[in-house]
Amino acid sequence: MKAVSFEFHRPASLAEASDVLVRYEGDARVLAGGQSLMPMLNLRLVRPAAIVDLSALAELKAMEVSSTEVSIGALVTHSALEFCQESGVTFDILRYVAGGIAYRGVRNRGTIGGSLAHADPAADWPSCLLALDAKVTISGPDGARQLSIADFILGNFTVALQPGEILTSVHIPLLSAKARWGYYKHTRKVGEFAEAIGCVIDDEARSVYRVVAGAMSTPAVLLSLLAKDTQAVTLDSIRHALGAAAPSVEGRHLHFHAAAVMRALQTGARQ
């Protein structure tokens, strides 16, 4: 099966891209890396009147590092992050997570912005960036605005983009030199989407301690785990925190996701 017929636009500016999206009144889809959109088009799961290709927008492919944060353009690929030469703990976790996404072909084409805008709960970036307390910048007809990852991802495959808006960049606070992190993803075989994700950020110098569970039937959630000593955290305490943060996750699934979080905590303790 192949995609239905659609108009193709390759705008030369963000303003032009926004204008095209507004003109189609919600019946246009944005093309970033295409690793999710192209299969959906070919299976006719989506049937847009138009595709808006952002690949000509060089400003969305830049990455800038300041004294407090790293700003990553929405079109920066997973592969670019995997092989990023920047030093520091923040880039250690970004390289690790990016290198575990799908396969080489997907990492070469897929983008961080496309992954977030698609909002698949099993994807890596929503969980990782929630743990890193990242924000996104969105540009549209009324200018630019910023949202936290938690406010941007409203549900599975649902984000807070309004008509004409485009996710343009991701902003991540830099971790201190002695920060520790742990990331664990369970998949049945290499390259598949995750069935459970656990991520922990422990940055004592910045008074940051965030534990995230992802790849559930809901978007990733922050867990209220106060004990930083992994010896004091049990599977029961993680299950309790998961039950409070994501009540729809029950039974064996609760234990499965709790185990992923425990693995991330144990890994983080060794960083």
C-alpha positions in Angstrom: 0.0 0.0 0.0 1.1 3.5 -0.8 0.2 7.0 0.5 -2.8 8.9 -0.8 -2.1 11.9 -3.0 -1.0 15.0 -1.2 0.5 18.5 -1.9 4.2 18.8 -1.1 5.7 22.0 0.3 9.3 22.7 1.2 9.3 26.1 2.9 12.4 28.3 3.0 11.6 29.9 6.4 9.7 29.1 9.6 7.2 31.8 8.8 6.5 30.2 5.5 6.1 26.8 7.0 3.6 28.2 9.6 1.7 30.0 6.9 1.3 26.7 4.9 0.1 24.8 8.0 -2.5 27.5 8.8 -3.7 27.5 5.2 -4.5 23.8 5.4 -6.4 24.2 8.7 -5.1 21.1 10.4 -5.0 18.9 7.3 -1.2 19.1 6.8 1.5 17.1 8.5 5.1 18.2 9.2 7.9 16.1 7.9 11.1 16.1 10.0 13.1 12.9 9.7 10.1 10.9 8.4 10.9 7.7 10.3 7.4 7.6 11.9 5.5 9.7 9.3 6.5 7.8 6.1 5.3 4.3 7.3 2.1 5.9 8.6 1.6 7.5 5.2 2.3 4.3 3.3 -0.1 2.3 5.5 -2.7 5.1 5.1 -2.9 5.6 8.8 -2.7 9.3 8.1 -4.2 10.9 4.9 -3.1 14.5 5.0 -3.9 17.0 2.2 -0.3 18.3 2.4 3.1 17.5 3.7 5.4 20.3 4.9 9.0 19.3 4.7 11.2 21.3 7.1 14.6 20.0 5.8 15.5 23.3 4.2 15.5 25.1 7.6 19.1 25.2 8.6 18.3 26.9 12.0 16.5 23.8 13.1 19.7 21.7 12.6 21.9 23.7 15.0 23.1 22.8 18.5 24.3 25.5 20.9 25.9 25.2 24.3 25.8 28.0 26.9 27.0 28.1 30.5 23.6 26.8 31.7 22.0 24.7 29.0 22.3 23.0 25.6 19.8 24.0 22.9 19.2 21.4 20.3 17.4 22.2 17.1 14.4 20.0 16.3 16.0 18.6 13.1 19.1 17.4 14.9 19.3 13.7 14.3 19.7 10.9 16.8 23.0 10.0 15.1 24.3 13.6 15.5 23.7 13.3 19.2 25.1 9.8 19.4 28.4 11.0 18.0 28.4 14.5 19.5 31.9 15.6 20.6 30.8 17.9 23.4 32.1 16.9 26.8 30.2 16.7 30.1 27.7 14.5 31.9 24.7 15.9 30.0 26.2 14.8 26.7 27.2 11.4 28.2 23.5 10.5 28.7 22.4 12.1 25.4 25.0 10.0 23.6 24.0 6.8 25.4 20.2 7.2 24.8 20.7 8.2 21.2 22.9 5.3 20.5 20.3 2.9 21.7 17.5 4.1 19.4 16.3 1.6 16.8 18.8 0.9 14.0 21.5 2.9 12.2 19.3 3.9 9.3 16.6 5.3 11.7 19.3 7.1 13.8 20.7 8.7 10.7 17.4 10.1 9.6 15.2 10.4 12.7 15.2 13.6 14.6 14.8 14.6 18.3 12.0 17.1 17.4 10.2 14.6 15.3 10.3 12.0 18.1 8.9 14.4 20.6 6.2 15.7 18.3 5.1 12.2 17.5 4.9 11.5 21.2 5.0 7.7 21.1 5.1 6.6 24.7 7.6 3.8 23.9 10.1 6.3 22.4 13.3 7.1 24.3 13.4 10.9 24.2 10.2 11.6 26.0 11.3 9.7 29.1 14.9 10.9 29.0 14.0 14.5 28.5 11.4 14.5 31.2 14.1 13.2 33.6 16.4 16.0 32.4 13.7 18.6 33.0 13.9 19.8 29.4 11.8 22.4 27.7 10.8 22.9 24.1 10.4 26.0 22.1 7.4 26.2 19.8 7.0 28.8 17.0 3.8 29.8 15.3 1.6 32.6 13.9 1.6 34.3 17.3 5.3 34.1 18.0 7.4 31.7 20.1 6.6 30.1 23.4 8.2 27.5 25.7 6.7 24.5 27.5 8.1 21.9 29.7 8.2 18.3 28.3 5.4 17.4 30.8 3.2 20.2 29.5 4.1 19.6 25.8 3.2 15.9 25.8 -0.5 15.7 26.7 -1.1 12.0 26.0 0.0 9.2 23.8 0.6 10.6 20.3 -0.9 13.9 21.5 1.0 17.2 22.0 0.2 20.8 22.7 0.9 22.2 19.2 -1.7 24.6 18.1 -2.6 25.2 14.4 0.3 26.6 12.5 2.8 25.8 15.3 6.1 23.9 14.9 8.4 22.5 17.5 11.7 24.3 16.8 14.2 23.4 19.6 14.8 21.5 22.8 16.5 23.1 25.8 18.2 21.0 28.5 19.8 22.3 31.7 23.4 21.3 31.9 24.2 18.7 34.6 27.0 19.4 37.0 30.3 17.6 36.7 29.5 15.2 39.5 26.0 14.4 38.5 25.0 10.7 38.2 22.5 9.2 35.8 21.0 5.8 35.0 19.0 4.7 32.0 17.5 1.3 31.4 15.4 0.2 28.5 13.8 -3.3 28.1 13.2 -4.5 24.6 12.6 -8.0 23.3 15.3 -7.6 20.7 17.7 -4.9 19.6 16.1 -2.1 17.6 12.5 -2.6 18.8 10.5 0.0 20.7 10.9 -0.2 24.5 8.4 -2.2 26.6 9.7 -0.5 29.8 12.0 2.5 30.5 13.6 3.7 33.7 15.6 6.9 33.9 17.2 8.6 36.9 19.1 11.9 37.3 20.9 12.7 40.5 22.6 16.1 40.5 23.2 17.0 44.1 25.1 20.2 43.2 21.9 21.5 41.6 19.5 19.9 44.2 18.0 17.8 41.4 16.8 14.2 41.8 14.3 13.0 39.2 13.2 9.4 38.6 11.1 8.6 35.5 9.1 5.6 34.3 8.3 5.4 30.6 7.1 3.2 27.8 3.8 2.5 29.6 0.2 2.8 28.5 0.5 6.5 29.5 3.1 9.2 28.8 6.3 9.0 30.9 5.8 10.0 34.6 7.9 11.4 37.4 8.0 9.2 40.5 8.1 10.4 44.0 11.1 8.5 45.3 12.8 10.4 48.1 15.5 7.9 49.0 18.6 8.3 47.0 20.3 5.3 48.5 19.4 2.4 46.2 19.6 0.0 49.2 16.6 1.9 50.8 14.5 1.7 47.6 12.6 -1.5 47.1 10.5 -2.8 44.3 7.5 -2.4 46.6 8.3 1.3 47.1 8.7 1.8 43.3 5.4 0.0 42.6 3.7 2.2 45.1 5.1 5.4 43.5 4.1 4.0 40.0 0.6 3.3 41.2 0.3 6.9 42.4 1.7 8.5 39.3 0.1 6.2 36.7 -3.0 4.5 38.2 -3.9 2.8 34.9 -0.7 0.6 35.0 -1.7 -2.5 37.0 -0.9 -6.1 37.7 2.2 -7.7 36.2 2.8 -4.5 34.1 3.3 -2.6 37.3 6.1 -5.0 38.4 7.6 -5.0 34.9 8.0 -1.2 34.9 9.1 -1.1 38.5 11.9 -3.5 37.6 13.1 -1.2 34.8 13.2 1.8 37.2 15.1 -0.3 39.7 17.7 -1.2 37.0 18.1 2.5 36.2 18.6 3.4 39.9 21.2 0.7 40.3 23.0 1.8 37.2 22.9 5.5 38.3 24.4 4.6 41.6 27.5 3.4 39.8 28.0 6.3 37.4 
